[in-house]
Amino acid sequence: MRTAMGLGFAIVAVQVLACGSKGQAPAAAPACTGVVERAEGDEWVVEACHQATVQVGQETKITFTATGKPPWHINAERVDPAVPDSNPSKLKVVAAAGFAVATSELRAGAAVQLDERVLRFELALVPQAAGDQPVEFELKVPVCNAQAGTCVRRTATLRWTFDVAGGG
């Protein structure tokens, strides 16, 4: 059984960004068939979907989904239109010592979905040792409010412990 270490959420306004003028209701994320970790602030909601129990040596995928709360929406625009990956959205692996991870950071260009309704990342991990294995992730995404004419970047920190079976 998975042991909850806690779920932290920090909102940090780090910069004002240019944004579009369309506010749309959040899109429904695909149904999660595992465990959902959730964090939310006044402007947005972040959910991470993952399996409750994973097996040593077998890849597991985590889906991270951010949506804006009306009238807020995800800013899918590039900061510099000439630079393909200049949107400041990113997912960072902060702690995952018991796992092999192909990359410790995914930027906007690696998003499975990035539009005004949804920012979605998928991250694969391979457990390396059995037992309780804590993980921590940080998701940064700009959100905009067309009615107020403003954009801000928010940060969510998600933490939990995987129950890793096998290996012996």
C-alpha positions in Angstrom: 0.0 0.0 0.0 1.2 3.5 -0.8 2.3 5.7 2.1 1.4 9.3 1.8 4.3 11.6 2.6 2.2 14.7 2.0 1.3 16.9 -0.8 2.6 20.4 -0.9 1.5 23.3 -3.0 3.3 26.6 -3.3 2.1 29.5 -5.3 4.8 31.8 -6.4 4.2 34.7 -8.7 7.6 35.0 -10.4 6.9 37.1 -13.4 4.3 38.7 -15.5 4.0 37.2 -18.9 2.3 38.3 -22.2 -0.9 36.3 -22.7 -3.7 35.8 -25.1 -7.2 37.0 -24.5 -9.2 33.8 -24.5 -10.6 32.4 -21.3 -12.0 28.9 -21.6 -13.3 26.4 -19.1 -10.8 23.7 -18.2 -10.8 20.6 -20.4 -11.5 17.3 -18.7 -8.4 15.2 -18.3 -8.4 11.5 -19.4 -9.7 9.3 -16.6 -7.1 8.2 -14.2 -7.0 4.5 -13.5 -4.6 4.8 -10.6 -4.0 7.3 -7.7 -4.5 11.0 -8.2 -2.4 13.5 -6.3 -4.0 17.0 -6.4 -3.0 20.6 -5.7 -4.8 23.8 -6.5 -4.6 27.5 -6.1 -7.0 30.3 -6.9 -6.1 30.2 -10.6 -5.4 26.6 -11.4 -5.5 22.9 -10.5 -2.7 20.4 -10.9 -3.3 16.6 -10.8 -0.7 13.8 -11.1 -2.0 10.3 -12.0 0.2 7.3 -11.1 0.0 3.6 -10.1 -0.3 2.9 -6.4 2.1 0.0 -6.5 5.0 -0.4 -9.0 7.5 -3.2 -9.7 11.3 -3.0 -9.6 12.7 -2.8 -13.1 9.3 -2.1 -14.8 8.6 1.3 -16.2 5.8 3.3 -14.8 4.3 6.5 -16.2 3.0 9.5 -14.4 0.7 12.0 -16.1 0.8 15.6 -14.8 -2.2 17.8 -15.8 -2.6 21.5 -15.2 -5.8 23.4 -16.0 -6.9 27.0 -15.4 -9.9 27.9 -13.3 -12.2 30.3 -15.1 -11.6 33.0 -16.0 -7.9 31.9 -15.9 -6.4 29.8 -18.7 -3.1 28.2 -19.5 -0.8 30.4 -21.4 0.3 28.3 -24.3 2.1 31.1 -26.1 5.8 31.4 -26.6 7.7 34.2 -24.8 9.8 34.6 -28.0 7.8 33.6 -31.1 11.2 32.9 -32.9 12.2 30.3 -30.3 10.2 27.0 -30.5 10.6 26.0 -26.8 10.4 29.5 -25.2 7.1 28.9 -23.2 8.2 28.8 -19.6 6.1 25.8 -18.7 8.2 22.9 -17.2 8.1 19.8 -15.1 11.2 19.2 -12.9 12.0 16.0 -11.0 13.2 17.3 -7.6 13.7 13.9 -5.9 13.5 10.4 -7.1 16.5 8.6 -5.7 15.0 5.1 -6.0 14.2 5.5 -9.7 15.9 5.7 -13.0 14.7 8.8 -14.9 15.5 9.6 -18.5 15.4 13.3 -17.9 15.2 15.4 -14.8 13.3 18.3 -16.6 10.7 18.5 -19.3 10.1 21.8 -21.0 7.0 23.0 -22.9 8.1 21.4 -26.2 7.9 18.0 -24.5 4.3 18.5 -23.3 1.8 15.9 -24.5 -0.7 18.7 -24.6 -0.3 22.4 -24.3 -3.1 24.7 -25.2 -5.3 27.3 -23.3 -7.3 24.5 -21.7 -4.6 22.0 -20.6 -0.9 21.6 -20.0 -0.1 17.8 -19.8 3.2 16.1 -19.3 4.0 12.4 -19.1 7.1 11.2 -17.3 8.4 7.6 -17.2 10.3 6.3 -14.2 11.8 2.8 -13.6 12.0 1.7 -9.9 15.5 0.5 -9.0 14.8 -0.8 -5.4 11.9 -2.3 -3.5 10.2 -0.7 -0.6 8.8 2.8 0.0 10.4 5.2 -2.5 9.6 8.9 -2.1 9.3 11.2 -5.1 8.9 15.0 -5.5 8.1 17.0 -8.6 7.7 20.7 -9.4 5.4 21.9 -12.1 5.7 25.5 -13.4 3.1 27.0 -15.7 2.0 30.4 -16.7 -1.7 31.2 -16.4 -3.6 34.2 -17.8 -6.8 36.1 -17.0 -8.0 37.9 -20.1 -10.6 39.9 -18.1 -7.9 41.3 -15.8 -5.3 41.5 -18.6 -2.6 39.8 -16.6 -0.5 36.6 -16.7 1.5 35.1 -13.8 3.6 32.0 -13.4 2.6 29.5 -10.7 4.5 26.6 -9.1 3.1 23.4 -7.7 5.1 20.9 -5.7 3.8 17.3 -5.6 5.2 14.7 -3.2 4.3 11.1 -2.5 5.8 7.7 -1.8 5.6 4.8 -4.2 5.2 1.3 -2.8 7.8 -0.6 -5.0 7.4 -4.4 -5.1 9.8 -7.1 -6.1 13.5 -7.1 -6.5 14.4 -10.0 -4.4 
